[in-house]
Amino acid sequence: MKSQISDSECRGDGEDLDRAAVMNHEAVIARYRDRAFFVTCDAATSADFLVSRILRVIGVSVGSGESLVTAMHIALICAPPTLLLLDNFESLWEAEKNHTTTRDLLQKIVDSPSSILIITMRATTLPLGILWTLFESLPPLAATSAKEVFLTINATFCNGSDDGNEVLDELLRALNYCTLPTYVPLEIHFLAYVSTDLSPRFALKQWQKQRTRMLSLDSNTQDKLESVEVSVSLSMESLDVERNHKAIQLLGMLCLLPDGLLRWQDRLQTLEVIETTFETATSDLFSLRLGAAQCSSRLGRNSCNAEELF
């Protein structure tokens, strides 16, 4: 059996597109047909809770007193080729202090020869005992792709407006925070939905006034699929502040720089509070800038091919 992990630590916003791309890929459909199962780990607080959800999804009944994990293992061993995608696995992983039972559950799935396990997880450490193949999240969208995604969701946005197409381009440029012409998939998704039935000029004005507050389908939501701010908060929580305090410190420095890494050296000279507060500010930002440059040079070359999973 193969085991994969879609690593969503840095860009959780692409996670939903990752899983949709895998589950709907023609190679997956051809090999697994009706044996490709999506299992959400949201609200899962124990291995027993998750395995019972897996059994329900794959349609297996368990007798009274029978071990849930054993029943699942037997069912998978006897089943035709099966794909299990465990989504948001960090929900269970972080809810448990002792991971022994959960690791046993994963191992039982991995030991099923005709099955494949994929998990999506925001995390800095992976479950031990399994040889994971790591795939990065979807890269940011190029400008043309971002526009296509927007218009796929909100096809009538430019209708009835002489300059709707130009305004959409301006709106997408306003959404882009970095020097590269790339866009976060989740932000495009939200922006397209919340702009439905709004005129292009009004949508642009609302973005200029509200920024990321506009990117929410419900002002009271706690669902990461309905709010960019909720999604970002979940990613921050997954960093594990105690073990990754330097990452939080680095994010703090970036928040104080109005242009992010753009002209960071000039900004440091005018914002003395950064170097006063963070002793390693210069070296940290310099290292980050080098890493960002290397990452941007590889952009577009690290796409995940679904055929590689099988």
N, C-alpha and C positions, 0 to 999 in steps of 0.2 A: 504493500500500500504506500501511496505517496502522501506526504503531509505538507501543507503549504500554510504560509501566513501572509496575509496582506497587511503590510506595516503601515498603519495610519497614524503613527505618533505625531508626525509633523503636519500632516494635512488631513485631518479628519473629515474636512469638507468634501474630499473626493471619494470617501469610502463608499457612499451610496451608489456612486457611478461605477466604482470598481465591481461591487457585487452584482449590480444589474448587468454589467458587461459580461461577467462570467456566466451567470445563470441563463442569459439569453443568447450566448454565443452558439453558433451553429455546430461547433465541434462538441459542445456539452450536450446539446439537444440530440445530436446524432448518436452519441455514445450512451447516454444515460436515459434518454427519453423521459419517462415519468418517474425516474429514480434519482432525480436531482432535487434535493430538499434544502430549503432555506429555514434555518432555525434561529430565531432571535434570542439572545441571552439577556435582553432587558428585563429587569426585575428578578432575574435568577439570583438566588441567595445561597444556593447549595448545589452540590453535584446531583443529589437525588431529584431536586427540582428540575435541573436541566435534562437529566436522562429521561425523566417522565415526559418532558416536552418532546424530546427526540422520539420516544416510543410512540407518542400520539401522532406526530407528524408522519412517521414512516408506516403507521397503521398496524402496530403490534400491540396485542392485549397481553397483560401479565396476570398470572394467577395469584391468588392470595398467598402471601408468605414467600413468593418467588423473588429472587434478587433482581432488581431492575437493571443493574449493569450487566449481569450475566445474560438476562433475557435479550437485552440489546445486542450484546456480543454474538450470541447464537444467531439472532435474526440477521445480522450483517454478514456473518460467515456463510449462511445459507442463501443469501439474497444474490440476485444478479448485480452487475456493476452499479455501485451506488455512490453518489456525491453528497456529502454533508457539508453545508456551509454554516458555521456557527458565527453569527454576526454580533458585534459588540461584546466579544468574549471578556473584555476587561470588567464588565459589570459583575460577572461571577467571580473572576479572579481577585478583584479588589475587595469583594464582600467577605471573602474567607481569610482567616488567619492561618489555617492549616490547609495546605493545598494537596495533601496526600490523596484524598478521595477523588478530587478533580483530575489529578495527574493519572490515576488509575483509569478513570473514565476515558480520557484522551488516548491512553495506551491501548485500551480495548478496541477503540475505533481504528487506531493505526494498525493493530494486529489483524484486522479483517482484510484478507488479501485482495478482494475485488472491490474495495471501497477507496475513496479518496476523501481526505479531510482538509477543509480550508477554514481558517478562522480569520476574522478581521478584529483588530485589537489596537487600542491606543495604549501603549505601554513602553517602558524603557527596558524591561526584562521579560523574556519569553518563558513559557512553561518548560521546565527541564525534563530530560529523559526522552525527548523526541528530536529527531534530526529534521529541523524545519528548513524549508526552502523559502527564502525571503523575497517578497515582491514589494516594490515601493508603490505608493498610491499613484493614482493618475497624475500626470504632470499638469501644471496650470494650462488653461486654454489659451491658444493663440487668439489674436484679435478677431480674425475671420471666423474661427470656431465659436468664440464667445457670442458673436453676433448671430450665428446660425442657431445656437442653443436658445438664445433669447427669443428669436422669432419663431422657433418651433413651439415654445411654450405660449408666447403672446404674439400670434401671427398677425393680428390686426393693429398692432401698435402704430405702425407708420401710415395706416389708412386714414384718409380724410385730412391729411396735413401735407401741405406743399413741401415742407422741409423736414418731414418726419424722419427720413433716413439720415439726414445730417445731424438732427438732434439726437438720434440714437447713438450715432458715433461719438458725439460730444458727451452723452451720458456715460457711455462705456469708458471713455477716456477719464472722466471724472471719478469713475469707480476704481481705476487703476492707481495704486499707491507707489509703485516702484518704477524704475527707469526702463525695465523691459516691458514690451507690449504683451503681457500675459495676464490672465484673469483667473480668479478662484471660482471653480464650478458652482459651489453652493451659493455664492453671492449672486452670480448670474441667474441661477434658479430662482432665488427669492425675489430679485429685482424684477424679473419678468412677470412673476405672479402678482406682486403688489402693484405693478404698473398697469395691470389689466383694467380697461375702461378709463384710464387716465390719458389725457392728451400728452403728446411728447414733451411739449414745453412745460406743462404742469408737473410731469414726472421728474424732469430735470430740476425744476425749482424745488420740489420736495426733497430730492436727494441733497441738494446744496444746503438745505436747512436742517435736515434730520440725520444725514449720513447713515451709519449702520443701524440707528434706531428704526429706520424705514424698513430694514430687512428682517421683518418678523411678520408671520401670518396671523399672530394672535399676541396682543400686548401682555397677556398674563401667562403665556405658555412656558412650560418647563421642558418642552420637547425639542431636542437638538435638530430635528428635521423641520422645525417651524420657526427657528430663530438663529441667526448667525451668532448673536451674543451668547446664547445658551451653548451652542456648539463649541465656541472658543473657550468658554468657561470649563466645559468638560475636558477639553484638551489640556488646559492649564492644570486641572486637578490630577490628571493622569501623570503629570511630570514627577510627582512624589517630591514635595518641597524639601523634606528632610534629607533625602539622598541626592537631590539635584538643586541645591540652593544656588549654585553658580549660574544655572540656567535661568532661574527666576531673576537673579541679579542682572544678567545680560538683557533680559526682556525689559527690566526696569530702565536700564540705560537707553535702550532703543525707544522707549516711550517718551523719554525726555528730549530725544532728537526729533525735531519737527519734520525732517525729511528722511528719517531712517538712516541708512548708510550713505545716502547721497550727501556729499560734502561734509562728512562727519568730522574731518579734521578742522575745518573752518568753524563748525558748530562748537567743538570742544573749546576753542579759544574764547568764544563769547559766552558759553555756558559753563562757567567755572565750577558750578555746583556739582557737575557730573564727576569731574576728577577729584573734587573734594570729598564726595560721598563714596565713590568707588575707586580705590587705589589702583586697580589694574585696568581701568577704563581704556587707556590707550592701547595696551597690548591685546586686550580682549576684542576690541572693535577692529583692530588691524587684522587679527586672526580670522574674525568673522567675515571681514571684507574679502580676504583671500579665498575663504571657503565658498562664499557666495559667487565669486568670479568663476571658480572651478565648476560649481554646480550649474551656473547659467551656460557655460560652454558645453555642458553635456545635455542640456535641455532638449528633449525630443528624441534622444537616443536611448532612453531607459524605459520605453513603453513595455507594458506587460502583454505578451502574446498568449492567448488562452490555450493554443495548441501545446505550449510548453508544460501545461499542467498534467498532461496525460501520457 
